Amino acid sequence: MHRLSLLLCLLTGTLPVLAQPVQPQPPRYSAPRFVRVTFENDILQLRDRDARDGNFTNGVRLDLMGNFWKRLPTRFLLLEFPRTENSRPDDFDDLYSFSIGQEMYTPGDITLKTVDSLGRPYAGWLYASSGLTTVDVKRGLKLTSSLNVGVIGPLSGAAETQATIHRWIDSPHPEGWRYQVRNALGVSYAVRFEARPLPQLHRAFDVIGLLEGHAGTITNYLGGGFTLRIGQFNDYFQNAVGLYDQNAYVNEEQNNRLYSRVAERRDSLQAAGRTPVDKTPVRKLSNRRFQAYLFMRPVARIMLDNSFLQGGWRFRGDNPYTLRSEDVTRFFVTVEYGGVIAIKRFQLTYTQSFRTKEFRFGEQQQWGRISLLMGLK
């Protein structure tokens, strides 16, 4: 019941006031295409010397992004900001995507051959996703929506994946996958809205607020938080991915405010007959070819239910071991922090994730993530 009520809330509540179903729009500039590869694993975390499997333990995802995916019929279920007859294509940047991924969850001790009654259930998730990121570049707003369809349980292949990887790296064989959450269809809808709550006060410091929701047969939650960036970076809202593009929108008013001292310094160097080191036009300093910055993203979530803990909407049969509803933690916090290096249309991101416990007798968890984003234009 929680799942249906939250799904109706997301689809018919306040978000459609800000967004509406996608209507075909002309591409903003030269149909950009990107590929992103993401690998997550608890062995990549740095805080604990003795990294071990437990809770969220592994995830892989491949994102293919470009206007080609606008042809999928799912586009009518995705959200974009309202357009008027006076809107121009340059006012917005839309980037469609198609993704495939796999996730796996295990208890803290994978060598047990019996059910760990105080541990997390084994669970796997194999899915495909159709998504859209749309940016109102002038007002500084970003909206991301996605429809995800897949399966949890043995059909996800998580047991075989973990066993194979552990055999390759000579790690203990996971013994408890026979007790994993049973096969169940997964359909979910995710929405994230981002905006700058206050004007950016310094070119090396930026804060972006976010609200998010997830509804369906997998997890149901509402969340909110912010992203803090420190370093040299492009305007977060200049396009859908934040990478350099010679035709990207540049907020002239913001540039004049943030880079006025840079302009004065360049003028003085040129007056003295010296050439500035950075030859990028001052009006485009928020659209740099090279970026290097640190970030932190704390997000608090209110959880209604979680199929990885409680079992999903099954095809058949009962789950050998799941948690009771009253054992699920209804409020938890995830903190992500790390660094980004980007050169033109290539970006490497390293992230550390920390999450408070998701169930009553669980543990705090941590893992790491490496993501490579590449432009193909």
Secondary structure as UniProt FT lines:
FT   HELIX           2..12
FT   HELIX           15..18
FT   STRAND          20..21
FT   STRAND          33..41
FT   HELIX           42..44
FT   STRAND          55..66
FT   HELIX           67..71
FT   HELIX           73..77
FT   STRAND          79..80
FT   TURN            85..86
FT   HELIX           89..91
FT   STRAND          92..106
FT   TURN            110..111
FT   TURN            117..118
FT   STRAND          123..136
FT   TURN            137..140
FT   STRAND          141..152
FT   HELIX           154..156
FT   HELIX           158..168
FT   TURN            169..170
FT   HELIX           177..179
FT   STRAND          184..195
FT   TURN            203..204
FT   STRAND          205..216
FT   STRAND          219..232
FT   TURN            236..237
FT   TURN            246..247
FT   HELIX           252..258
FT   HELIX           260..271
FT   TURN            272..273
FT   HELIX           282..284
FT   TURN            285..286
FT   STRAND          290..306
FT   HELIX           307..310
FT   HELIX           325..327
FT   STRAND          331..343
FT   TURN            344..345
FT   STRAND          346..355
FT   TURN            360..361
FT   STRAND          365..375
//
